[in-house]
Amino acid sequence: MSGEGNSGARKSGDKWYGSRKGNQYFVYEGIGEKFPEIFDSLRDGLEVKLSLEESRSIPDLRDLLIRYGKYRIKQEFAEDQYIRKLYALIPELNKSLNLILEKVAGFGLITGLTYGNEDPCNFFKRLRGLDLPGSLPGVMEEIADSAGSICALKASILSFLSEKAREVMPNTCELVGEEIAIELLYHAGSLRNLALMPASAIQVIGAEKALFKHILYGSPPPKHGSLFKVKGMSSLRTSDRGRVARFIAGKTAIALRADFAGHRIDQEKSREKIQELLKRKK
């Protein structure tokens, strides 16, 4: 913070508080209350669009940074972040269920109980009452009960997330459903990030691995990510999926920006256009 600067607006590389001219300090107007706006701009390398006022001393940077840290923590736990952090539990719960399933599925084979392409939670329900030797049936029931508790926790979290998503992202949920809306939010990091994304970026959210392979090794670019879960997409020809995904992404981008701005838009016409396009491409 040594040296002299001009009294003009701050640019990247100048002092954080404003500027200094001789023995006079010029700090951003209302820095005590507007420090979040100032430090957010500095983090992003942007010009602070606040006027300067004369001050006898430099504001206490330590105090402002402590307050800014508390502000950032609150921002980190905004409603959209609750959704992201809770949704991050779902893959871990699925891993636990799959590991349990892998170890106990063999016991079912002894009695003719096979595991197909079903929800593991349904399979665990069928573990009860197996005709196994000795005390194994009791052990299987305990395993089924423990796995059932994980399944119940997963269902409870998903139910809460769906309800919360409808509050935070009502337009997007109405357009593409709660599951896809939550996935988009999870991968993008925040509702703000989603609102700032172009449709082309929204189109491939959830296909990051394929996108990186395309960039690094020149493999074919992904045509869709989470939007592939839109009802009717899987039945389309491969050659048509990219065009349809781009159309849905465009409508989703509008819905996301409306959600971020806090506006409610009727999504019925957009849903109808998506369904018409899906039927036409089948």
C-alpha positions in Angstrom: 0.0 0.0 0.0 3.0 2.3 -0.2 3.5 4.8 -3.0 1.3 7.4 -4.5 -1.6 6.9 -6.9 -4.2 8.9 -8.7 -7.5 9.9 -7.2 -9.4 8.3 -10.1 -11.4 5.1 -10.0 -9.5 2.0 -9.0 -8.2 -0.4 -11.7 -6.7 -3.8 -11.3 -3.2 -3.4 -9.6 -4.1 -0.2 -7.7 -4.6 0.0 -4.0 -7.7 -1.8 -2.5 -9.1 1.2 -0.6 -9.0 3.8 -3.4 -5.9 6.0 -3.8 -3.5 8.3 -2.1 -2.3 11.7 -3.1 0.5 13.1 -1.0 -0.6 12.8 2.6 -4.3 12.6 1.7 -6.2 9.4 1.4 -9.2 8.9 -0.9 -11.3 5.9 0.0 -14.4 4.4 -1.7 -17.6 6.1 -0.6 -19.4 4.0 2.1 -16.6 1.4 2.2 -17.8 0.4 5.7 -21.1 -0.8 4.3 -20.2 -1.4 0.7 -17.1 -3.6 1.3 -18.8 -6.7 -0.2 -19.3 -5.0 -3.5 -15.7 -3.6 -3.4 -14.0 -6.9 -2.6 -16.2 -8.9 -5.0 -15.0 -6.6 -7.8 -11.4 -7.0 -6.7 -11.7 -10.8 -6.7 -13.0 -10.7 -10.2 -10.4 -8.2 -11.4 -13.0 -5.6 -12.2 -13.1 -1.8 -11.8 -14.8 -0.6 -8.6 -17.6 1.6 -9.7 -17.8 3.8 -6.6 -16.8 7.4 -6.1 -14.0 8.4 -3.8 -14.1 10.6 -0.7 -11.3 12.1 1.3 -10.3 10.3 4.5 -7.8 11.0 7.3 -6.6 7.4 7.4 -6.8 4.1 5.6 -9.7 1.8 6.7 -8.7 -1.2 8.8 -8.1 -3.9 6.2 -8.1 -6.7 8.8 -11.5 -5.7 10.1 -13.0 -5.4 6.6 -11.6 -8.8 5.6 -13.0 -10.5 8.6 -16.4 -9.0 7.9 -16.0 -9.9 4.2 -15.2 -13.5 5.2 -18.4 -13.7 7.3 -20.3 -12.3 4.3 -18.8 -14.9 2.0 -19.7 -17.7 4.4 -23.3 -16.6 4.3 -23.2 -16.4 0.5 -21.8 -19.9 0.4 -24.8 -21.2 2.4 -27.4 -19.4 0.3 -30.4 -21.5 -0.7 -29.0 -22.7 -4.0 -25.9 -23.8 -2.1 -28.0 -25.8 0.3 -29.3 -27.8 -2.7 -25.8 -28.3 -4.1 -24.2 -29.5 -0.8 -27.1 -31.9 0.0 -27.2 -33.2 -3.5 -23.5 -34.1 -3.2 -24.5 -36.7 -0.6 -26.6 -38.7 -3.1 -23.6 -40.2 -5.1 -22.0 -41.2 -1.8 -25.1 -42.9 -0.6 -25.4 -44.7 -3.9 -21.8 -45.9 -3.6 -22.6 -47.3 -0.1 -25.7 -49.1 -1.4 -23.8 -50.5 -4.4 -21.0 -51.8 -2.2 -23.4 -53.5 0.2 -25.3 -55.0 -2.8 -22.1 -56.3 -4.3 -21.3 -58.2 -1.2 -24.7 -59.7 -0.4 -26.0 -60.4 -3.9 -24.3 -63.8 -3.8 -26.3 -64.9 -0.8 -29.5 -64.4 -2.8 -28.2 -66.6 -5.6 -28.1 -69.5 -3.2 -31.9 -69.4 -2.9 -32.5 -68.3 -6.5 -32.9 -64.6 -5.7 -31.2 -62.7 -8.5 -30.5 -59.1 -9.0 -31.6 -57.5 -12.2 -31.6 -53.9 -13.4 -33.6 -52.7 -10.5 -33.2 -50.2 -7.7 -30.9 -51.7 -5.1 -33.4 -50.6 -2.4 -36.0 -52.9 -3.9 -33.5 -55.8 -3.9 -32.7 -55.2 -0.2 -36.4 -55.6 0.6 -36.4 -59.0 -0.9 -33.5 -60.2 1.2 -35.8 -60.7 4.1 -37.1 -64.3 4.7 -34.6 -66.1 2.6 -34.2 -69.8 3.0 -30.6 -69.8 4.2 -28.9 -72.2 6.7 -28.4 -71.4 10.4 -28.6 -67.8 11.6 -28.0 -66.3 8.2 -31.6 -65.2 7.6 -31.4 -63.0 10.7 -28.1 -61.5 9.5 -29.6 -60.9 6.1 -32.6 -59.1 7.7 -30.2 -56.9 9.7 -28.3 -56.0 6.5 -31.6 -55.3 4.7 -32.7 -53.1 7.6 -29.4 -51.1 7.6 -29.5 -50.7 3.8 -33.1 -49.8 4.1 -32.2 -47.0 6.4 -29.8 -45.6 3.8 -32.5 -45.9 1.2 -34.9 -44.0 3.5 -32.3 -41.2 4.1 -31.7 -40.9 0.3 -35.4 -40.7 -0.4 -35.9 -38.1 2.3 -33.0 -35.9 1.0 -34.3 -36.2 -2.6 -37.8 -35.2 -1.5 -36.4 -32.2 0.4 -34.2 -31.2 -2.6 -37.2 -31.4 -5.0 -39.3 -29.1 -2.7 -36.4 -26.7 -2.3 -35.6 -26.7 -6.0 -39.2 -25.6 -6.8 -38.7 -22.6 -4.5 -35.3 -21.6 -5.8 -35.7 -22.5 -9.5 -39.5 -22.6 -10.2 -39.2 -21.8 -13.9 -36.5 -24.4 -14.6 -38.3 -27.1 -12.6 -41.5 -26.5 -14.5 -39.7 -26.7 -17.8 -37.3 -29.7 -17.4 -38.2 -31.2 -13.9 -36.7 -31.0 -10.5 -34.1 -33.8 -11.1 -32.5 -32.1 -14.1 -32.7 -28.6 -12.5 -30.8 -29.9 -9.4 -28.2 -31.6 -11.6 -27.6 -28.4 -13.6 -27.2 -26.4 -10.4 -24.9 -29.0 -8.9 -22.5 -29.1 -11.8 -22.5 -25.3 -12.5 -21.8 -24.3 -8.9 -24.5 -21.7 -8.3 -27.7 -20.3 -9.8 -25.7 -17.1 -10.7 -23.3 -19.2 -12.8 -26.2 -20.9 -14.6 -27.9 -17.6 -15.3 -24.7 -16.2 -16.9 -24.1 -19.3 -19.1 -24.9 -19.3 -22.8 -27.2 -22.1 -24.0 -24.3 -23.9 -25.6 -22.7 -24.3 -22.2 -25.9 -25.4 -20.5 -26.4 -28.0 -23.3 -23.2 -29.9 -22.2 -23.5 -29.5 -18.4 -23.0 -33.0 -16.9 -20.8 -34.1 -19.8 -17.6 -32.5 -18.5 -15.5 -35.7 -19.0 -16.5 -36.1 -22.6 -15.9 -32.3 -23.2 -12.4 -32.5 -21.7 -11.6 -35.6 -23.9 -12.8 -33.6 -26.9 -10.5 -30.6 -26.0 -7.5 -32.7 -25.1 -7.6 -35.6 -27.5 -10.0 -34.5 -30.3 -12.7 -37.1 -29.6 -16.2 -36.2 -30.8 -17.7 -33.4 -28.8 -20.6 -34.2 -26.5 -24.1 -33.4 -27.8 -25.8 -33.2 -24.4 -25.2 -33.7 -20.7 -27.9 -33.7 -18.0 -30.5 -32.6 -20.6 -30.4 -36.1 -22.0 -32.7 -37.0 -19.1 -35.5 -34.9 -20.6 -38.4 -37.3 -21.3 -38.3 -38.4 -25.0 -34.6 -37.6 -25.6 -33.4 -41.2 -25.3 -35.7 -42.4 -28.1 -34.3 -39.9 -30.7 -31.9 -40.8 -33.4 -28.3 -40.0 -32.4 -28.0 -37.5 -35.2 -31.0 -35.5 -33.9 -30.2 -35.4 -30.2 -27.7 -32.5 -30.5 -30.2 -30.2 -32.3 -33.0 -31.0 -29.8 -30.6 -30.6 -26.8 -29.6 -27.2 -28.1 -33.2 -26.1 -28.5 -34.0 -27.3 -24.9 -30.9 -25.6 -23.6 -32.0 -22.3 -25.1 -35.4 -22.5 -23.4 -33.7 -23.6 -20.2 -31.3 -20.6 -20.3 -34.3 -18.3 -20.4 -35.9 -20.1 -17.4 -32.6 -20.0 -15.4 -32.2 -16.2 -16.0 -35.8 -15.7 -14.9 -35.2 -17.8 -11.7 -32.0 -15.7 -10.9 -33.9 -12.5 -11.4 -36.8 -13.7 -9.2 -39.4 -13.5 -12.0 -42.0 -16.1 -12.7 -42.7 -17.1 -16.4 -45.3 -19.4 -17.7 -43.4 -22.4 -19.1 -46.4 -24.1 -20.7 -45.7 -22.8 -24.2 -42.0 -23.7 -24.0 -42.8 -27.2 -22.8 -45.3 -27.6 -25.7 -42.7 -26.5 -28.2 -40.2 -29.0 -26.8 -42.7 -31.8 -27.0 -43.6 -30.9 -30.5 -39.9 -31.0 -31.5 -39.4 -34.3 -29.8 -42.4 -35.9 -31.6 -41.3 -34.4 -35.0 -37.8 -35.9 -34.6 -38.9 -39.4 -33.7 
